[in-house]
Amino acid sequence: MSVIVAPLVRRLDTLGDFFRFAGRALASIFKRPFAWQEALVQAAILARVVMLPTALVAIPLGAVVALQVGSLTQQLGAESFSGAASVVAILREGAPMATALLLAGAGGSAICADFGARRIREEIDAMEVLGIDVIKRLVAPRLVGAILVSVAVTALVMGVGIGGGYFFNVVLQHGTSGVYVASFRALATLPDIWVSLAKGFVFGVIIAIVGSYKGLRAGGGPRGVGQAVNESVITSFLLVFGANYLLSVAYFQLVPPNA
């Protein structure tokens, strides 16, 4: 019996430690003074790593969505809505998810590796011995930086998706720009943009907290840091997909789509 109970207790302890860490990290944002300069530096580092790859990924992503949605709308006899429907899909799901996956793979892993390296070099232990609040000094600026970058890149991908949808529908598929704009205005709403930005905000929080937690809990030398990075990416993916589902369900319950 203890063989089953002991691993379960350890996992529950880890889960409780993670939520306690997340609560402290979020609370540290509102403590004064806040290191805004460090937060902007971390945001610039993350933006340099994430922004260009995400924008480039948005182009083929929009092309694939436009192709699949165009084929489906053609079968249903609603070709005039093909371009706008594909862009709405990018706005609601594609933009925040593409941003989150690349931010977790590049930015979250970088945060985890940085903290893990500091941990095995005993820099974190030295700061704690000196009485420095590691979460307030190191984690909170990276959390704010990840939020800023995630929201900004989500908005960038939405812009690329709208431009790409217009290009594929009007230029390549010889559609009419007026019909495209009219169908887009009929299907898309302003809350679609707000919920995507809200998803970007939540995903940035998740990725920064998971990367920081795994990095600060790393041990066992360089091998342990590498394992922590892998775990942070996988955990971020799972939490992002779960949060995306919950936010989408809540959105469609609160804001019914246009008829």
Backbone as JSON, one array per atom type, in Angstrom:
{
  "sequence": "MSVIVAPLVRRLDTLGDFFRFAGRALASIFKRPFAWQEALVQAAILARVVMLPTALVAIPLGAVVALQVGSLTQQLGAESFSGAASVVAILREGAPMATALLLAGAGGSAICADFGARRIREEIDAMEVLGIDVIKRLVAPRLVGAILVSVAVTALVMGVGIGGGYFFNVVLQHGTSGVYVASFRALATLPDIWVSLAKGFVFGVIIAIVGSYKGLRAGGGPRGVGQAVNESVITSFLLVFGANYLLSVAYFQLVPPNA",
  "N": [[0.83, -1.2, 0.0], [1.94, 1.24, 0.77], [3.66, 1.59, -1.32], [2.08, 2.62, -3.31], [0.89, 4.85, -2.12], [2.99, 6.55, -1.28], [4.34, 7.67, -3.68], [2.12, 9.13, -4.62], [1.67, 10.98, -2.58], [4.03, 12.44, -2.74], [3.75, 13.61, -5.25], [1.51, 15.21, -4.81], [2.57, 16.93, -2.92], [4.48, 18.22, -4.5], [2.77, 19.46, -6.34], [1.37, 21.2, -4.63], [3.52, 22.78, -3.78], [4.18, 23.98, -6.18], [1.91, 25.58, -6.76], [1.99, 27.27, -4.56], [4.38, 28.58, -5.08], [3.67, 29.84, -7.49], [1.67, 31.58, -6.58], [3.2, 33.28, -4.91], [4.89, 34.39, -6.82], [3.11, 35.82, -8.48], [2.09, 37.61, -6.6], [4.36, 39.05, -6.05], [4.65, 40.82, -8.12], [3.18, 43.05, -7.48], [4.45, 44.18, -5.38], [6.31, 46.84, -4.03], [9.54, 48.39, -4.14], [9.32, 47.79, -7.68], [11.24, 46.05, -10.12], [11.29, 47.46, -12.84], [12.99, 48.12, -14.94], [14.61, 45.85, -15.22], [12.59, 44.08, -15.94], [11.84, 45.07, -18.47], [14.23, 44.64, -19.83], [14.34, 41.82, -19.8], [12.01, 41.34, -21.26], [12.78, 42.35, -23.75], [14.81, 40.55, -24.4], [13.36, 38.13, -24.59], [11.59, 38.83, -26.65], [13.33, 39.16, -28.8], [14.07, 36.55, -29.19], [11.68, 35.22, -29.75], [9.86, 36.65, -31.41], [10.36, 36.98, -34.29], [10.52, 34.19, -35.26], [7.89, 33.38, -34.57], [6.27, 35.08, -36.11], [7.02, 34.21, -38.64], [6.14, 31.58, -38.56], [3.43, 32.04, -38.47], [2.68, 32.62, -41.08], [2.79, 30.19, -42.85], [1.0, 28.76, -41.23], [-1.39, 30.24, -41.41], [-1.79, 29.84, -44.15], [-2.29, 27.08, -44.34], [-4.6, 26.83, -42.74], [-6.32, 28.48, -44.21], [-6.46, 26.99, -46.57], [-7.67, 24.57, -45.72], [-10.09, 25.47, -44.56], [-11.14, 26.82, -46.76], [-11.58, 24.67, -48.53], [-13.54, 23.29, -47.07], [-15.65, 25.19, -46.85], [-16.24, 25.44, -49.54], [-17.34, 22.95, -50.09], [-19.64, 23.22, -48.63], [-20.93, 25.2, -49.95], [-20.42, 27.86, -49.38], [-18.52, 29.75, -50.31], [-17.93, 32.47, -50.21], [-17.42, 33.07, -47.6], [-15.05, 31.93, -46.94], [-12.44, 33.09, -46.71], [-12.75, 34.95, -44.57], [-13.61, 33.22, -42.53], [-11.36, 31.61, -42.12], [-9.56, 33.52, -41.14], [-10.84, 34.27, -38.76], [-10.54, 31.9, -37.35], [-7.76, 31.95, -37.0], [-7.57, 34.26, -35.44], [-8.98, 33.57, -33.07], [-7.89, 31.1, -32.13], [-5.46, 30.27, -33.43], [-3.46, 32.35, -33.29], [-2.9, 32.93, -30.43], [-2.14, 30.32, -29.63], [0.01, 29.58, -31.32], [1.85, 31.53, -30.54], [2.16, 30.83, -27.82], [3.25, 28.23, -27.92], [5.73, 28.58, -29.21], [6.85, 30.47, -27.49], [7.01, 28.97, -25.15], [8.75, 26.94, -25.99], [11.09, 28.33, -26.69], [11.45, 30.77, -25.11], [10.53, 30.04, -22.46], [12.11, 27.77, -21.94], [14.62, 28.99, -21.97], [14.47, 30.66, -19.72], [14.23, 28.69, -17.73], [16.68, 27.29, -18.06], [18.49, 29.32, -17.42], [17.91, 29.88, -14.67], [18.35, 27.32, -13.68], [21.1, 26.97, -14.16], [22.09, 28.98, -12.5], [21.29, 27.91, -10.07], [22.79, 25.47, -9.8], [25.31, 26.54, -9.73], [25.23, 27.65, -7.32], [24.46, 30.28, -6.97], [21.86, 31.09, -6.44], [21.51, 30.06, -3.87], [23.36, 31.63, -2.51], [22.19, 34.18, -2.75], [19.85, 33.78, -1.28], [20.95, 33.31, 1.25], [21.93, 35.85, 1.77], [19.62, 37.13, 2.26], [18.03, 38.02, 0.18], [15.11, 38.3, -1.67], [14.45, 35.97, -3.88], [12.38, 35.4, -5.64], [11.04, 37.85, -5.93], [13.13, 39.42, -6.88], [14.22, 38.1, -9.15], [12.34, 36.35, -10.42], [9.83, 37.71, -10.72], [10.36, 39.99, -12.51], [10.92, 38.57, -14.9], [8.53, 37.27, -15.25], [6.74, 39.42, -15.74], [7.97, 40.38, -18.08], [7.58, 38.17, -19.8], [4.79, 38.19, -20.0], [4.31, 40.66, -21.29], [5.62, 40.22, -23.74], [4.25, 37.98, -24.72], [1.6, 38.92, -25.07], [2.09, 40.99, -26.92], [3.23, 39.61, -29.11], [1.16, 37.89, -29.74], [-0.72, 39.76, -30.69], [0.74, 40.61, -32.93], [0.81, 38.24, -34.49], [-1.91, 37.97, -35.0], [-2.3, 40.2, -36.66], [-0.64, 39.44, -38.82], [-2.06, 37.17, -39.57], [-4.53, 38.23, -40.45], [-3.66, 39.79, -42.64], [-2.49, 37.73, -44.15], [-4.73, 36.09, -44.63], [-6.27, 37.77, -46.25], [-4.54, 37.96, -48.45], [-4.37, 35.28, -49.42], [-7.05, 34.74, -49.97], [-8.04, 36.84, -51.62], [-6.01, 37.5, -53.51], [-4.68, 35.04, -54.33], [-6.79, 33.16, -54.55], [-8.53, 34.58, -56.06], [-10.64, 36.09, -55.02], [-13.1, 38.54, -53.94], [-12.35, 41.67, -52.66], [-14.16, 43.32, -51.29], [-16.22, 41.55, -50.58], [-14.76, 39.88, -48.94], [-14.06, 41.6, -46.79], [-16.62, 42.28, -45.88], [-17.66, 39.76, -45.1], [-15.82, 39.14, -43.15], [-16.34, 41.12, -41.22], [-18.86, 40.29, -40.57], [-18.5, 37.85, -39.3], [-16.39, 38.07, -37.42], [-15.79, 39.54, -34.21], [-15.26, 42.22, -31.87], [-14.79, 41.2, -29.23], [-13.48, 38.79, -29.93], [-10.87, 39.54, -30.46], [-10.11, 40.56, -27.98], [-10.29, 38.28, -26.33], [-8.31, 36.68, -27.41], [-6.02, 38.18, -26.83], [-6.23, 38.06, -24.07], [-5.83, 35.35, -23.7], [-3.16, 35.23, -24.55], [-2.01, 36.68, -22.46], [-2.54, 34.99, -20.21], [-1.2, 32.66, -21.05], [1.43, 33.59, -21.13], [1.88, 34.04, -18.39], [1.69, 31.39, -17.42], [3.82, 30.07, -18.77], [6.12, 31.49, -17.95], [6.06, 31.11, -15.15], [6.18, 28.3, -14.91], [8.67, 27.75, -16.18], [10.41, 29.19, -14.47], [9.94, 27.94, -12.0], [10.71, 25.24, -12.46], [13.4, 25.66, -13.13], [14.48, 26.81, -10.77], [14.17, 24.7, -9.06], [15.89, 22.83, -10.01], [18.44, 20.3, -10.0], [21.38, 18.24, -9.44], [23.47, 18.8, -11.18], [24.67, 19.66, -14.55], [23.25, 17.78, -16.08], [20.87, 17.52, -14.64], [19.85, 20.08, -15.01], [19.33, 20.08, -17.77], [17.32, 18.12, -17.82], [15.38, 19.44, -16.31], [14.75, 21.56, -18.04], [13.58, 20.17, -20.2], [11.34, 19.11, -18.87], [10.05, 21.47, -18.17], [9.24, 22.53, -20.64], [7.49, 20.53, -21.6], [5.58, 20.45, -19.52], [4.63, 23.09, -19.68], [3.43, 23.05, -22.24], [1.3, 21.21, -21.78], [-0.2, 22.53, -19.77], [-0.83, 24.89, -21.12], [-2.46, 23.97, -23.25], [-4.58, 22.93, -21.75], [-5.47, 25.26, -20.39], [-6.2, 26.79, -22.6], [-8.38, 25.38, -23.59], [-10.23, 25.67, -21.47], [-10.52, 28.48, -21.38], [-11.58, 28.94, -23.93], [-14.03, 27.56, -23.81], [-15.29, 29.01, -21.76], [-15.41, 31.5, -23.03], [-17.14, 31.08, -25.24], [-19.44, 30.5, -23.88], [-20.0, 32.9, -22.59], [-19.9, 34.82, -24.61], [-21.75, 34.49, -27.21], [-21.3, 33.27, -30.57], [-21.54, 35.2, -33.65], [-24.49, 35.0, -35.62]],
  "CA": [[0.0, 0.0, 0.0], [2.83, 2.39, 0.82], [4.26, 1.78, -2.64], [1.16, 3.44, -4.09], [0.59, 6.1, -1.44], [4.16, 7.44, -1.2], [4.47, 8.52, -4.88], [0.99, 10.05, -4.71], [1.9, 12.07, -1.62], [5.1, 13.28, -3.29], [3.21, 14.42, -6.36], [0.65, 16.24, -4.23], [3.46, 17.93, -2.32], [5.05, 19.01, -5.6], [1.71, 20.31, -6.87], [1.14, 22.28, -3.68], [4.68, 23.68, -3.82], [4.1, 24.77, -7.42], [0.88, 26.62, -6.63], [2.5, 28.25, -3.59], [5.38, 29.36, -5.82], [2.95, 30.69, -8.45], [1.03, 32.66, -5.82], [4.22, 34.23, -4.48], [5.39, 35.1, -8.0], [2.11, 36.8, -8.9], [2.01, 38.65, -5.58], [5.58, 39.87, -6.09], [4.51, 41.87, -9.13], [2.54, 44.23, -6.89], [5.28, 44.7, -4.3], [7.14, 47.97, -4.4], [9.69, 48.81, -5.54], [9.4, 46.73, -8.69], [12.37, 46.23, -11.04], [10.75, 47.62, -14.19], [14.08, 48.11, -15.92], [14.95, 44.45, -15.45], [11.47, 43.47, -16.67], [11.94, 45.48, -19.87], [15.38, 43.94, -20.41], [13.92, 40.44, -20.04], [11.05, 41.35, -22.37], [13.54, 42.53, -24.99], [15.5, 39.28, -24.69], [12.36, 37.17, -25.06], [11.07, 39.28, -27.95], [14.33, 38.87, -29.82], [14.1, 35.1, -29.42], [10.39, 34.64, -30.11], [9.0, 37.43, -32.31], [10.54, 36.65, -35.7], [10.04, 32.84, -35.57], [6.43, 33.28, -34.48], [5.71, 35.74, -37.29], [7.26, 33.34, -39.8], [5.25, 30.42, -38.43], [2.05, 32.47, -38.71], [2.39, 32.65, -42.52], [2.3, 28.87, -43.29], [-0.18, 28.37, -40.46], [-2.54, 30.87, -42.06], [-2.01, 29.22, -45.45], [-2.91, 25.76, -44.13], [-5.97, 27.04, -42.27], [-7.1, 29.0, -45.34], [-6.7, 25.9, -47.52], [-8.64, 23.62, -45.17], [-11.39, 26.14, -44.42], [-11.64, 27.06, -48.11], [-12.13, 23.41, -49.05], [-14.78, 22.97, -46.36], [-16.71, 26.12, -47.25], [-16.62, 25.12, -50.92], [-18.25, 21.81, -50.04], [-20.9, 23.66, -48.06], [-21.5, 26.22, -50.79], [-20.27, 29.18, -48.73], [-17.17, 30.2, -50.68], [-17.71, 33.88, -49.87], [-16.99, 33.2, -46.21], [-13.85, 31.12, -46.71], [-11.33, 33.91, -46.22], [-13.05, 35.49, -43.25], [-13.67, 32.12, -41.55], [-9.99, 31.21, -41.79], [-8.96, 34.56, -40.31], [-11.44, 34.16, -37.43], [-9.87, 30.78, -36.69], [-6.44, 32.43, -36.58], [-7.75, 35.21, -34.34], [-9.44, 32.96, -31.83], [-7.09, 29.98, -31.65], [-4.13, 30.13, -34.01], [-2.49, 33.35, -32.84], [-2.4, 32.69, -29.07], [-1.5, 29.02, -29.49], [1.33, 29.65, -31.96], [2.7, 32.32, -29.65], [2.45, 30.1, -26.59], [4.13, 27.09, -28.18], [7.09, 29.06, -29.47], [7.35, 31.1, -26.28], [7.39, 27.91, -24.22], [9.91, 26.22, -26.5], [12.29, 29.17, -26.74], [11.57, 31.66, -23.95], [10.41, 29.32, -21.19], [13.3, 26.94, -21.75], [15.75, 29.87, -21.65], [14.31, 31.05, -18.31], [14.53, 27.52, -16.91], [18.12, 27.03, -18.13], [19.18, 30.38, -16.68], [17.75, 29.63, -13.24], [19.01, 26.06, -13.34], [22.54, 27.21, -14.1], [22.35, 29.75, -11.27], [21.11, 27.03, -8.93], [23.9, 24.53, -9.62], [26.49, 27.33, -9.37], [24.96, 28.11, -5.95], [24.17, 31.7, -6.91], [20.56, 31.25, -5.78], [21.73, 29.83, -2.44], [24.05, 32.81, -1.96], [21.22, 35.27, -2.64], [18.96, 33.48, -0.17], [21.7, 33.52, 2.49], [22.02, 37.29, 1.98], [18.29, 37.66, 2.57], [17.41, 38.58, -1.02], [13.93, 37.57, -2.14], [14.76, 35.54, -5.24], [11.17, 35.49, -6.48], [10.8, 39.26, -6.25], [14.27, 40.0, -7.6], [14.52, 37.43, -10.43], [11.2, 35.71, -11.1], [8.8, 38.69, -11.07], [10.66, 40.7, -13.77], [10.78, 37.66, -16.04], [7.1, 37.03, -15.41], [6.18, 40.59, -16.42], [8.51, 40.4, -19.43], [6.91, 37.13, -20.59], [3.43, 38.64, -20.26], [4.36, 41.71, -22.3], [6.0, 39.64, -25.04], [3.2, 37.08, -25.17], [0.49, 39.72, -25.58], [2.52, 41.71, -28.12], [3.42, 38.68, -30.22], [-0.18, 37.45, -30.13], [-1.27, 40.81, -31.56], [1.48, 40.55, -34.19], [0.35, 37.09, -35.27], [-3.25, 38.29, -35.49], [-2.13, 41.07, -37.82], [-0.13, 38.63, -39.94], [-3.14, 36.28, -40.01], [-5.5, 39.0, -41.23], [-3.04, 40.09, -43.93], [-2.34, 36.49, -44.92], [-6.04, 35.65, -45.11], [-6.63, 38.62, -47.38], [-3.7, 37.62, -49.6], [-4.73, 33.98, -49.98], [-8.42, 34.73, -50.46], [-8.28, 37.83, -52.68], [-4.97, 37.46, -54.54], [-4.44, 33.71, -54.88], [-8.04, 32.49, -54.89], [-9.29, 35.5, -56.91], [-11.86, 36.54, -54.36], [-13.4, 39.97, -53.98], [-11.94, 42.29, -51.39], [-15.34, 43.8, -50.58], [-16.89, 40.39, -49.98], [-13.9, 39.42, -47.84], [-14.21, 42.52, -45.66], [-17.99, 42.17, -45.36], [-17.8, 38.5, -44.39], [-14.99, 39.21, -41.95], [-17.06, 41.92, -40.25], [-20.04, 39.55, -40.14], [-18.12, 36.72, -38.45], [-15.5, 38.46, -36.33], [-16.26, 40.56, -33.28], [-14.2, 42.79, -31.04], [-14.39, 40.26, -28.16], [-12.54, 37.79, -30.43], [-9.53, 40.09, -30.28], [-9.82, 40.66, -26.54], [-10.07, 36.96, -25.73], [-7.0, 36.21, -27.85], [-5.02, 38.88, -26.02], [-6.32, 37.5, -22.72], [-5.13, 34.06, -23.75], [-1.73, 35.51, -24.57], [-1.65, 37.07, -21.09], [-2.55, 33.8, -19.36], [-0.14, 31.75, -21.48], [2.69, 34.16, -20.68], [2.0, 33.75, -16.96], [1.95, 29.96, -17.23], [5.14, 29.69, -19.27], [7.16, 32.08, -17.1], [6.05, 30.48, -13.83], [6.67, 26.92, -15.02], [10.1, 27.79, -16.44], [11.1, 29.64, -13.27], [9.83, 26.91, -10.96], [11.56, 24.1, -12.8], [14.8, 26.06, -13.06], [14.9, 26.99, -9.38], [14.16, 23.4, -8.39], [16.81, 21.92, -10.7], [19.55, 19.78, -9.21], [22.08, 17.13, -10.09], [24.46, 19.23, -12.16], [24.17, 20.01, -15.89], [22.23, 16.82, -16.52], [19.62, 17.89, -14.0], [19.33, 21.29, -15.66], [18.73, 19.66, -19.04], [16.06, 17.44, -17.54], [14.43, 20.46, -15.89], [14.32, 22.28, -19.24], [12.63, 19.31, -20.91], [10.11, 19.04, -18.09], [9.37, 22.77, -18.21], [8.58, 22.67, -21.94], [6.35, 19.6, -21.66], [4.56, 20.92, -18.59], [4.03, 24.31, -20.23], [2.52, 22.65, -23.32], [0.1, 20.6, -21.22], [-0.99, 23.55, -19.09], [-1.34, 25.83, -22.12], [-3.59, 23.35, -23.94], [-5.7, 22.88, -20.81], [-5.99, 26.62, -20.19], [-6.84, 27.23, -23.84], [-9.71, 24.76, -23.66], [-11.11, 26.29, -20.47], [-10.82, 29.85, -21.79], [-12.46, 28.89, -25.1], [-15.37, 27.17, -23.35], [-15.86, 30.15, -21.05], [-15.7, 32.57, -23.99], [-18.35, 30.77, -26.03], [-20.6, 30.58, -22.99], [-20.27, 34.3, -22.26], [-20.06, 35.63, -25.83], [-22.18, 33.62, -28.3], [-20.83, 33.74, -31.88], [-22.54, 35.81, -34.52], [-25.27, 34.05, -36.43]],
  "C": [[0.87, 1.26, 0.0], [3.51, 2.66, -0.5], [3.39, 2.66, -3.52], [0.98, 4.81, -3.46], [1.77, 7.07, -1.47], [4.36, 8.27, -2.46], [3.34, 9.52, -5.03], [1.18, 11.24, -3.78], [2.98, 13.01, -2.13], [4.6, 14.16, -4.41], [2.28, 15.52, -5.84], [1.48, 17.33, -3.56], [4.07, 18.83, -3.39], [4.01, 19.95, -6.19], [1.43, 21.48, -5.93], [2.29, 23.28, -3.65], [4.64, 24.56, -5.06], [3.08, 25.89, -7.29], [1.29, 27.68, -5.6], [3.53, 29.16, -4.26], [4.69, 30.32, -6.78], [2.27, 31.85, -7.72], [2.03, 33.72, -5.37], [4.74, 35.05, -5.67], [4.4, 36.17, -8.46], [1.99, 37.94, -7.88], [3.22, 39.58, -5.63], [5.51, 40.98, -7.13], [4.0, 43.17, -8.51], [3.31, 44.78, -5.71], [6.17, 45.81, -4.82], [8.41, 47.98, -3.55], [9.81, 47.61, -6.48], [10.49, 47.06, -9.7], [11.87, 46.31, -12.48], [11.84, 47.59, -15.26], [14.5, 46.69, -16.24], [13.85, 43.74, -16.23], [11.52, 43.82, -18.15], [13.13, 44.81, -20.56], [15.02, 42.49, -20.72], [12.9, 40.35, -21.17], [11.76, 41.51, -23.7], [14.26, 41.25, -25.39], [14.52, 38.25, -25.24], [11.82, 37.55, -26.43], [12.05, 38.97, -29.07], [14.37, 37.39, -30.17], [12.83, 34.61, -30.09], [9.71, 35.35, -31.28], [9.14, 37.02, -33.77], [10.11, 35.22, -36.04], [8.53, 32.71, -35.53], [5.76, 33.94, -35.68], [5.88, 34.87, -38.53], [6.37, 32.1, -39.75], [3.82, 30.8, -38.76], [1.7, 32.43, -40.19], [1.96, 31.27, -43.03], [1.1, 28.37, -42.51], [-1.43, 28.96, -41.07], [-2.85, 30.24, -43.41], [-2.72, 27.88, -45.31], [-4.35, 25.91, -43.68], [-6.85, 27.55, -43.4], [-7.43, 27.9, -46.34], [-7.78, 24.95, -47.0], [-10.03, 24.24, -45.06], [-11.99, 26.42, -45.8], [-12.24, 25.82, -48.73], [-13.46, 23.06, -48.39], [-15.92, 23.89, -46.78], [-17.15, 25.89, -48.69], [-17.58, 23.94, -50.95], [-19.62, 22.21, -49.52], [-21.58, 24.73, -48.9], [-21.44, 27.61, -50.2], [-18.89, 29.73, -49.02], [-16.9, 31.64, -50.27], [-17.22, 34.08, -48.45], [-15.67, 32.48, -45.94], [-12.7, 31.93, -46.12], [-11.56, 34.41, -44.82], [-13.08, 34.4, -42.19], [-12.28, 31.67, -41.16], [-9.31, 32.24, -40.89], [-9.54, 34.52, -38.9], [-10.82, 33.0, -36.65], [-8.48, 31.16, -36.21], [-6.57, 33.37, -35.39], [-8.06, 34.51, -33.03], [-8.48, 31.92, -31.28], [-5.65, 30.0, -32.15], [-3.11, 31.08, -33.43], [-2.01, 33.09, -31.41], [-1.69, 31.35, -28.92], [-0.12, 29.0, -30.13], [2.31, 30.43, -31.1], [3.1, 31.53, -28.42], [3.43, 28.96, -26.83], [5.56, 27.54, -28.43], [7.67, 29.77, -28.25], [7.77, 30.05, -25.25], [8.66, 27.2, -24.68], [11.19, 27.02, -26.48], [12.46, 29.99, -25.47], [11.5, 30.93, -22.63], [11.61, 28.43, -20.91], [14.52, 27.79, -21.41], [15.68, 30.33, -20.19], [14.7, 29.89, -17.4], [16.04, 27.23, -16.91], [18.91, 28.07, -17.35], [19.11, 30.15, -15.18], [18.43, 28.34, -12.82], [20.51, 26.21, -13.24], [22.92, 28.0, -12.85], [22.23, 28.86, -10.04], [22.31, 26.1, -8.74], [25.22, 25.25, -9.36], [26.36, 27.95, -7.99], [24.77, 29.62, -5.86], [22.85, 31.96, -6.19], [20.72, 31.05, -4.28], [22.4, 31.04, -1.8], [23.08, 33.99, -1.8], [20.28, 35.03, -1.47], [19.66, 33.67, 1.18], [21.81, 35.01, 2.8], [20.67, 37.93, 2.27], [17.58, 38.29, 1.39], [16.23, 37.69, -1.43], [14.12, 37.23, -3.61], [13.56, 35.7, -6.15], [10.92, 36.93, -6.88], [11.91, 39.82, -7.14], [14.46, 39.4, -8.99], [13.27, 36.95, -11.17], [10.19, 36.75, -11.57], [9.13, 39.49, -12.33], [10.53, 39.83, -15.0], [9.32, 37.33, -16.3], [6.44, 38.19, -16.15], [6.68, 40.67, -17.86], [7.83, 39.37, -20.33], [5.49, 37.54, -20.93], [3.42, 39.68, -21.37], [4.65, 41.13, -23.68], [4.87, 38.76, -25.58], [2.02, 37.85, -25.75], [0.87, 40.42, -26.87], [2.66, 40.78, -29.32], [2.08, 38.1, -30.67], [-0.85, 38.48, -31.04], [-0.57, 40.82, -32.92], [0.99, 39.41, -35.08], [-1.06, 37.32, -35.79], [-3.18, 39.2, -36.71], [-1.62, 40.32, -39.04], [-1.22, 37.72, -40.47], [-4.17, 37.0, -40.84], [-4.93, 39.33, -42.61], [-2.87, 38.86, -44.79], [-3.65, 35.98, -45.44], [-6.51, 36.48, -46.29], [-5.84, 38.23, -48.63], [-4.15, 36.31, -50.24], [-6.14, 33.98, -50.57], [-8.6, 35.64, -51.67], [-7.28, 37.68, -53.82], [-4.86, 36.08, -55.17], [-5.72, 33.01, -55.32], [-8.99, 33.39, -55.68], [-10.64, 35.85, -56.31], [-12.03, 38.05, -54.5], [-13.1, 40.58, -52.62], [-13.15, 42.78, -50.6], [-16.09, 42.67, -49.9], [-16.09, 39.87, -48.79], [-14.09, 40.29, -46.6], [-15.6, 42.39, -45.04], [-18.19, 40.88, -44.57], [-16.98, 38.49, -43.11], [-15.7, 40.0, -40.85], [-18.3, 41.19, -39.74], [-19.68, 38.44, -39.15], [-17.32, 37.14, -37.24], [-16.13, 39.55, -35.48], [-15.07, 41.08, -32.47], [-13.82, 41.89, -29.87], [-13.46, 39.15, -28.63], [-11.1, 38.26, -30.23], [-9.17, 40.13, -28.8], [-9.55, 39.3, -25.93], [-8.74, 36.39, -26.18], [-5.88, 36.88, -27.06], [-5.04, 38.38, -24.57], [-5.65, 36.14, -22.66], [-3.62, 34.25, -23.77], [-1.23, 35.9, -23.19], [-1.53, 35.84, -20.19], [-1.42, 32.85, -19.75], [1.24, 32.28, -21.07], [2.93, 33.9, -19.21], [2.38, 32.29, -16.73], [3.38, 29.61, -17.62], [6.25, 30.24, -18.37], [7.21, 31.4, -15.74], [6.59, 29.05, -13.9], [8.19, 26.9, -15.27], [10.89, 28.2, -15.21], [11.08, 28.56, -12.19], [10.75, 25.73, -11.24], [13.03, 24.45, -12.71], [15.29, 26.19, -11.64], [14.9, 25.69, -8.6], [15.1, 22.4, -9.04], [17.93, 21.49, -9.77], [20.24, 18.65, -9.96], [23.02, 17.55, -11.2], [23.85, 19.56, -13.51], [23.11, 19.05, -16.41], [20.88, 17.15, -15.91], [19.0, 19.13, -14.6], [18.67, 20.94, -16.99], [17.41, 18.95, -18.85], [14.99, 18.44, -17.11], [13.9, 21.25, -17.07], [13.3, 21.45, -20.02], [11.29, 19.25, -20.18], [9.34, 20.36, -18.15], [8.62, 22.95, -19.53], [7.35, 21.78, -22.02], [5.22, 20.06, -20.74], [3.86, 22.18, -19.1], [3.06, 23.98, -21.35], [1.21, 22.1, -22.76], [-0.8, 21.64, -20.55], [-1.58, 24.56, -20.08], [-2.55, 25.24, -22.85], [-4.81, 23.27, -23.02], [-6.32, 24.25, -20.58], [-6.7, 27.13, -21.43], [-8.25, 26.63, -23.96], [-10.68, 25.44, -22.69], [-11.49, 27.71, -20.87], [-11.76, 29.87, -23.0], [-13.89, 28.53, -24.7], [-16.04, 28.34, -22.64], [-16.24, 31.28, -22.0], [-16.98, 32.3, -24.76], [-19.6, 30.73, -25.17], [-20.99, 32.02, -22.72], [-20.56, 35.15, -23.48], [-20.46, 34.67, -26.96], [-21.7, 34.16, -29.64], [-21.96, 34.35, -32.69], [-23.23, 34.78, -35.37], [-24.88, 34.21, -37.9]]
}
